[in-house]
Amino acid sequence: MLPNQLTTASFAAYPAEARALAATHLERLQQLPLAFVPLLLRELIVYDYKFPMERRDLDRQLRYLASLDAEAFRQVLAPFAGLRLAADLEKVDWVDNPAVFTEQLSAHLWTTHQIDAFRAAAVDYVAKATAAFPNEPTPTHRLGLAALGQGVKTNDYKLFRKLRPQGTYYTNVRAENGVQTLLQIVAKRAQAHPAPYSHWYIDGGAPLPAPEGLTQVSYGGLSTARAALQSRMQKIYEASVFDPEAFRTTLAQTKPGEIGLNTEQDPALSRYQLSVLTEGSGTQVFATTFVQWAVREALRRAEPLTLFARFAPRQREKQMNELLAETLHKPELDPQGSLVDADMAAYYHWLNQQRLPGAEKSAFLVWFEDHGEAVAIAPGIERGKTSESPVSLAELAGRLV
């Protein structure tokens, strides 16, 4: 099938909002090159389950394509139209399974040495669409908060070595009720700037009660879904012949309801939780990995104004089949190893936050839970400095709000 053969009936299997959007832009979809249109459909087919910022990005692309006159349209899509595609790609059901087509297209572009040209075309296309319909300014600066080291009594590992050059390292932080203090800050920002999925609390253990207005995700809260998924994974690992491709396909084809996720109450959040558990490596069995991936995906997809990540001890590393079996019972925890993991994950948290619009105004705070160490990063805070002066966590965080 080729794009010019698309009709409204082609999208019968799409969810309601995606189907309506496809019908509205059908004429443009019919004109897109085969190397491009499935990439757009991969986002469109899950439109009903996307966060507002993801919808904004897809809506912008469709508006941009619709705004182009015939010559400008030809010029923008020319690099994609010029790619040499294998005839077999036309036989793939790229309408109902655009993700499968995308994987095969990627493999084809790599083997034919066209991947660099494709990437350059994609970067140029996104830049032009964004310039034509730029993002609206955020109502306030972004704030990232991270608490790590839960359960660690003594520590000789040098914390925050990646983050210290970016801000001020505090060695004498008073932090009574520190986690609650940080939660209250997130809650106040949610009250001041209410918007769906704009303020997040992600926990690697059992979550604390969160105030209204926060999107809450936790490793402990997804224990039932993780157990169901781990059971599926374990059966594949214990098969007489382990097929990595079949394993990956099984995870990719898992539906939220199949592992106990509620799709009716919040479809966007349940799909996000599913993606964290099925697309992340180790998110099913390692609490620290779960938080790191959940933070990455929340920042990339929802672009929140506030995100508080609290790391909890993960289980000790073992063979995967042992991990899958042990997690269903009481795993052996590794607080010190988890501290090292979380330290690097907090650095990635800051890096991913810096990739979002308004990075020059953003702020970040990482704290060694129940200890006196923290790093604060913000425009008004000195870089590469160490402060031994006493300061409360509430006062330090207040400087960033």
Order of alpha helices (4+ residues) and beta strands (2+ residues): alpha-alpha-alpha-alpha-alpha-alpha-alpha-beta-beta-beta-alpha-beta-beta-alpha-alpha-alpha-alpha-beta-alpha-alpha-beta-beta-beta-beta-alpha
